[in-house]
Amino acid sequence: MHEPYRTHTCGELREEQIGQRVRLSGWAAVFRNHGGVIFIDLRDYYGVTQVVLHNEALLRGITRETVVAVEGVVVARGEETYNPKLATGTVEVHADSLVPLGSPALPLPFEIGGAGTREEVRLKHRYLDLRGPRMQRNLQLRAKLLKAVRAHMESMGFLEVQTPILTASSPEGARDFLVPSRKWKGKFYALPQAPQQFKQLLMLSGVDRYYQIAPCFRDEDARNDRHPGEFYQIDFEMAFASQEDVLRTAETLLCGIFEEFAPDKKIERRFPRIPYKEAMLRYGSDKPDLRNPLVIQDLTAFFADAAFKPFQGKPVRGINAPGCAKQSRSFFEQMLQYAQSIGMQGLGYISVAEDGGLKGPIVKHLSEEKQRELLAMFEMQRTDTVFFICDRPQICDKLAGQIRSELGRRLELIDESRCAFCFVTDFPMYELDEQKQPAFTHNPFSMPQGGLEALETQNPTEILAWQFDLVLNGVELSSGAVRNHIPEIMTRAFALAGYSEDELKRRFGALYTAFHYGAPPHAGMGLGFERIMMMLLGEESIREVLAFPLNGNAQDAMLGAPGDVTEIQLREAHIKIRN
C-alpha cells in the first residue's frame, strides 16, 4: 500500500474500482447486523462507503464513531440495493480486516447530523456537531466563498493588506474588547471593531484599492444575525472614488458571488438606490425587504381636513393590500391582535367590496369626495383593502413597516425566488442624544453632504452624510461611506458632536495628522461575510456558519471561555479584580 491508512477516500470508490483490493479509514458511523452479515457505513470528510463484514469478531470493542481502518475488495452492489443518495452507492467493500485507529468512542450525546438537539449541547460538543453533513457543507461553502471573494476583488484591481489586531480604542458604535498591556502599566490595547483608520491610512499611503477579509471584534449582545464576539467582513477602500464607484464595486462583487453560489435566485444586476427618508416612508424601515410588493403612503395631509379626529394632528400612513378584502373575518381580527401586540391602539381599514362599494370601520367618517380621493390615491381595485397606521412621529413609520411585513407574510406575497438587493443612501449625519445634543448616527469618519458650509449653516439634524447601507431581503449586509479627508471639515464635524480639537488630535491623531500631508478623496465599505453566508445557505442563525461560535451568552461552551486566570497572570497585566 502506498499510504499507511488508506488507498482511497470514502467518497471515491466507483464501479471502475470493482475487483480491486483497497484500504479505507474513517468513522464507523452506522452498524446494521443482518443475521451474521454486518453492514457498516464508513464516513470520512469526502463521503460514505458501505463496508460488509462476514466475521463478527472483527467488531469486538468497536462502537459507533470509533475511527477504524478496513481492508478488502470492492464489489458491485445488487441493483436492487443501490443507494442513490451516496456517490459510492453502486459499490461496497467486502472487508476481511478491520483495525481500530484509536480508543473506542464513548456513547454519543446526540445523533451525528440529527435534528432537534439543543444548541447548547451541540456547541459543547461542536467537534461532533461538525461531523454532520449540514455543518460539513457550511464549512466547505465558507472556504469556497472566501476563495471566490478574493478572486473577484483581485480581478477588480484590489490589493489584500492585513491590518493590526492589537490597536487603540476607537468610537465605532459598540463596546471594545480591551487587552491589558504587560509592558505599559495601566495601558490597554483594543481589538478592532473594524479596520477603519488603518484602511483610510492605506489610501493616504498610496494604495489605490485595498481589501481584506477582516476580523472584527465587538462586545455586543448576541442576535440571530450577530455574533457576540468576533466576525469577519469583506472590507474594501478605494482612493479617488465617489459613492457611486463603491456601490458599483459592491454590485459587481455580489452579483458574481450570488450567480455562482445561488444560481437559482433572480437578481437585478443594478441595485435600487433608496434615500433613507424615502425608505422609512415607503417601507417603514431602513432595511427594506423589496421582495414584499406592498408600499406605504403618507396620508397625513389627506386626513388633515377629514372628519376623523383620531387621525388629525399626527402622522398617518396607509398600505393597500390587493385582494385582501376576500380574506375571512378572522384575518382582520388577527391583524388587529398583531397591531396591538406591537403597541398600536387599533388598526383601521377600508375595503372595496365585490360590488365596488366601500366597507370598513372608517368609511362613515369620510365624505364621498374623500372616498373617491382615497380610491384614486391607491388605485384601488375590487377586493383591495387599505390599512391605516397613526401614531407619534417617532414611531409611526416603524409601526407601518411592521404592519407591511406582517401583511406580506400573511398574504404570502414574499417572492422567495428573488434576491432583492438595494442600497439605502443619504443617512442623517447626526441625531440628538438623551441630552438633546448632536451625536453621530453612524460612522463618525463620513463626509457630510455640503461639506464645511453645511456644518456651519444647517441644523445638525438636517445634515445628510455620504453614507449608505447595503440590504438584502430585509437584512443589512454592510455599511459604507465617502470618508471625511479634509482636516477643517473633520474638526468641525467632530466639534458638533462634542469633541474638542484637542480630543480629536488625542484620539485620532494619526489620521488627523496624515490628512495634512496630502489626502486623496476616498470611500469604501465593509460587507458582513457571515451574513452573506446565512443568506446563501438559508440559515437563520449566524452560529451555523461559524466553525466554533460563542453561544447566546457570549460563552465558549466547549473550552469554557471566558474563564478564570491565575493571580500571577493578573499581576503581570497590572490588573486587580473588583468584587
Summary of the structure (lengths in Angstrom):
residues: 579
radius of gyration: 30.3
end to end distance: 63.0
largest distance: 91.6
contacts: 1763
relative contact order: 0.11
helix: 32%
strand: 26%
